[in-house]
Amino acid sequence: MKRLTEISVRFTKSDYDNICSFLYIQGINTILEQDDMLIFYIPEILYPEIIKLLKASGVVRQDRINSKAFVNKNWNFEWEKSIEPVFIKDKIIIYPSWKKNEISKYRNRIKIQIDPKMSFGTGHNETTQLILELMCDYLTGREKYFLDFGCGTGVLAIAAVKLGIPKGVAIDTDADSIENAGEYLKENKAFSKIKLYKSSIESVKEKNFDVIFANIISSVIKESMPDIISRLKKNGKLFLSGILIEEESQIKALLKKFGFSVVEIKHKAEWIGVFAGKN
């Protein structure tokens, strides 16, 4: 029987995209995301070459790579079995297509279908969950226009539409994310309500957003704060994540400096989610 090697790579929000892109270039496109680990399987004979390339790539530290031998199975099937729906409060369920029948019993829930691919934002990451929880608590349905800054799969934009915001803009600088987000927007019947394009925030011409979401690394949030505040209406709502717990005081000071009032900060694992209002 053909032997496989299981390789697990511990990631952070900042290196997630680079690791996934590297694996994709190597032809590895079935990747399980479990907590803070990316897990994939390769033929045992290819193990030395892949490990050498991964260590030489510089995208991840060597002490974050682990491996063990496995006997071959139907790994696509095993992988799919491990992907469970994500429940956000009592309002939202994010699920892969092969779990559609399983979640059909839940009535009066917002259902978002996302099949894990190359983009960040399947709902399994704590940062995505934090923003979605805050959205459930603080969006009223009276908001008219939103910006999803660093949209990944577009899951926040889809949730925003399903929570009652009639239109919005979703941007990302990664081409794969834009391609995948387009597919998910169509699948979830939100495509006609959202302008989607590959762009950085400083190139966004639209302004007067009622809401801005940003689930991105904190360094980008800090650099982009002038662009964020210039595009958000007075009394507008700002939802942030991708921020480590130890950065909480820095983010609070930054928001105060730019005229925001922090309403709530939620914690999950090593991350925080922030909801703030523009004064």
C-alpha positions in Angstrom: 0.0 0.0 0.0 1.3 3.4 -0.9 2.6 5.4 2.1 1.9 9.0 2.8 3.5 11.5 5.1 1.4 13.9 7.1 3.0 17.4 7.4 1.6 20.0 9.8 2.7 23.6 9.8 1.8 26.0 12.6 0.8 29.4 11.2 -0.1 32.9 12.4 -2.4 35.4 10.8 0.6 37.2 9.3 2.1 34.2 7.5 -1.0 32.3 6.7 -1.4 33.5 3.1 2.4 33.1 2.3 2.4 29.5 3.5 -0.8 28.6 1.6 0.6 30.3 -1.6 3.8 28.3 -1.2 2.0 25.0 -0.8 -0.3 25.8 -3.8 2.7 26.5 -6.0 4.1 23.1 -5.0 0.8 21.5 -6.2 -0.6 20.9 -2.7 -4.1 22.1 -2.8 -5.9 19.8 -0.3 -5.0 21.5 3.0 -6.8 21.0 6.3 -6.9 24.0 8.6 -7.2 22.9 12.2 -6.9 25.4 15.0 -3.5 27.1 14.2 -2.2 24.3 12.0 -2.2 23.6 8.3 -2.1 19.9 7.6 -1.5 18.2 4.3 -0.4 14.8 3.0 2.2 13.9 0.4 3.7 10.7 -1.0 6.4 9.5 1.4 8.9 9.5 -1.5 8.4 13.3 -1.9 8.8 14.1 1.7 12.6 15.1 1.7 12.1 17.4 -1.3 9.0 19.2 0.1 10.6 19.6 3.6 13.8 21.0 2.0 11.8 23.5 -0.1 9.5 24.5 2.8 12.5 25.2 5.1 14.4 27.0 2.4 11.4 29.2 1.5 11.6 31.3 4.6 7.8 31.5 4.9 7.8 29.6 8.2 10.2 28.8 11.0 11.6 25.2 11.1 10.4 24.6 14.6 6.8 25.0 13.4 7.0 22.1 11.0 6.1 18.5 12.1 5.6 15.3 10.2 4.6 11.6 10.7 4.0 8.7 8.4 0.5 7.6 7.3 -0.9 4.8 5.2 -2.8 6.0 2.2 -6.5 6.6 2.4 -9.1 8.6 0.6 -7.7 11.8 2.0 -10.1 14.1 0.3 -12.9 12.2 2.0 -11.1 12.2 5.4 -10.4 16.0 5.0 -14.0 16.8 4.1 -15.3 14.8 7.1 -13.1 17.0 9.4 -14.6 20.3 8.2 -17.6 21.1 10.5 -20.1 24.0 10.2 -19.3 27.1 12.2 -22.1 28.5 14.4 -22.0 32.2 15.2 -24.3 33.0 18.1 -27.8 32.0 17.2 -27.8 33.9 13.9 -25.2 32.6 11.4 -24.0 29.2 10.2 -21.0 29.0 7.9 -20.8 25.6 6.2 -19.1 23.7 3.3 -21.3 22.5 0.5 -21.0 18.8 1.6 -22.7 19.7 4.9 -25.7 21.4 3.3 -28.1 18.6 4.2 -26.8 18.4 7.8 -27.5 22.1 8.5 -30.9 22.2 6.8 -32.6 21.4 10.1 -31.7 24.9 11.4 -34.5 27.2 10.7 -34.3 31.0 10.8 -30.5 31.1 10.6 -28.4 33.0 8.1 -26.6 30.3 6.1 -23.3 31.0 4.3 -21.7 28.4 2.1 -17.9 28.5 2.0 -15.9 25.6 0.7 -12.3 26.0 2.0 -9.8 27.0 -0.7 -6.9 29.3 -0.9 -8.4 32.4 0.7 -8.5 33.5 4.3 -12.0 33.5 5.9 -13.7 30.1 6.1 -15.2 31.0 9.4 -13.0 28.5 11.3 -10.4 31.2 12.3 -11.0 33.0 15.6 -10.5 36.4 14.0 -13.4 35.9 11.5 -15.6 34.6 14.3 -14.9 37.6 16.5 -16.0 40.1 13.8 -19.1 38.0 13.0 -20.1 37.9 16.6 -19.7 41.7 16.9 -21.7 42.2 13.7 -24.5 40.1 15.1 -24.5 42.2 18.3 -24.2 45.7 16.8 -25.6 45.8 13.3 -29.1 47.1 13.4 -30.3 46.6 9.9 -30.5 50.4 9.4 -27.0 50.6 7.9 -27.0 51.3 4.2 -23.4 50.9 2.9 -20.3 49.0 3.9 -16.7 48.3 3.0 -15.1 45.0 3.6 -11.4 45.8 3.7 -9.2 42.7 3.1 -12.2 40.5 2.2 -10.5 37.1 1.7 -13.4 34.8 0.9 -15.9 37.6 1.2 -17.6 35.9 4.2 -18.0 39.2 6.1 -19.4 41.0 3.1 -21.9 38.1 2.5 -22.8 38.2 6.2 -23.3 42.0 6.1 -25.8 41.6 3.2 -27.7 38.8 4.9 -27.8 40.9 8.1 -29.6 43.6 6.2 -27.1 46.0 4.7 -28.3 46.5 1.1 -25.0 47.2 -0.7 -21.3 47.4 -0.2 -17.7 47.2 -1.5 -15.3 44.4 -0.9 -11.6 44.7 -1.7 -8.4 42.6 -1.4 -4.9 42.9 -2.8 -4.7 39.1 -3.4 -5.9 37.9 -6.8 -6.8 34.4 -5.6 -9.0 36.0 -2.9 -10.8 38.1 -5.4 -11.5 35.1 -7.6 -12.7 33.0 -4.8 -14.8 35.8 -3.2 -16.5 36.2 -6.6 -17.5 32.6 -6.6 -18.8 32.7 -3.0 -20.7 35.9 -3.5 -22.5 34.3 -6.4 -23.1 31.0 -4.5 -24.6 33.0 -1.6 -26.7 35.3 -3.9 -24.9 38.5 -2.8 -22.9 39.3 -6.0 -25.3 41.9 -7.3 -25.2 43.9 -4.1 -21.4 44.1 -3.7 -18.7 45.8 -5.8 -15.7 43.5 -5.7 -12.3 44.4 -6.9 -8.6 44.0 -6.4 -7.4 47.1 -4.6 -5.7 48.6 -1.6 -7.8 50.9 0.5 -6.0 54.1 -0.6 -7.3 53.4 -4.1 -10.9 53.1 -3.1 -12.8 56.0 -4.5 -16.1 55.3 -2.7 -16.7 57.1 0.6 -19.4 57.7 3.2 -19.6 54.1 4.4 -21.8 53.4 7.3 -19.7 50.4 8.3 -16.1 49.2 7.6 -14.9 45.7 8.4 -11.2 44.9 8.5 -10.0 41.4 9.4 -6.3 41.9 8.6 -3.0 42.1 10.3 -2.6 44.9 12.8 0.3 46.6 11.0 -2.0 47.2 8.0 -4.7 48.5 10.2 -2.3 51.0 11.8 -1.0 52.1 8.4 -4.5 52.4 6.9 -6.2 54.3 9.7 -6.2 57.7 7.9 -7.8 56.0 4.8 -10.3 54.2 7.0 -11.5 57.3 8.9 -11.7 59.4 5.7 -14.1 56.8 4.2 -16.3 56.2 7.2 -19.3 58.5 8.0 -19.6 60.4 11.2 -21.1 58.0 13.7 -20.1 55.1 11.4 -19.2 51.7 12.7 -15.8 50.0 12.6 -15.2 46.3 13.2 -11.6 45.1 13.5 -9.7 41.9 14.1 -6.4 40.2 13.2 -5.1 41.9 16.3 -3.2 40.0 19.0 -4.2 40.3 22.6 -0.9 41.9 23.5 -1.6 44.7 21.0 -4.9 45.7 22.7 -3.7 48.8 24.4 -1.9 50.0 21.2 -5.1 49.6 19.2 -7.2 51.4 21.8 -4.8 54.3 21.8 -4.7 54.4 18.0 -8.5 54.5 17.8 -8.7 57.2 20.4 -6.2 59.3 18.5 -8.3 59.0 15.3 -11.5 60.0 17.1 -13.1 56.6 17.7 -14.9 55.4 20.8 -14.3 51.8 21.6 -17.6 50.1 22.4 -16.5 46.5 23.0 -13.5 44.3 22.7 -13.9 40.5 22.6 -11.2 37.9 23.1 -10.8 34.5 21.6 -7.6 32.4 21.7 -4.7 34.9 21.2 -6.9 37.4 19.2 -9.2 40.3 19.9 -12.1 41.7 18.0 -13.0 45.4 18.3 -16.1 47.3 17.7 -15.7 51.1 17.7 -17.8 54.1 16.7 -16.6 57.2 14.8 -17.2 60.4 16.8 
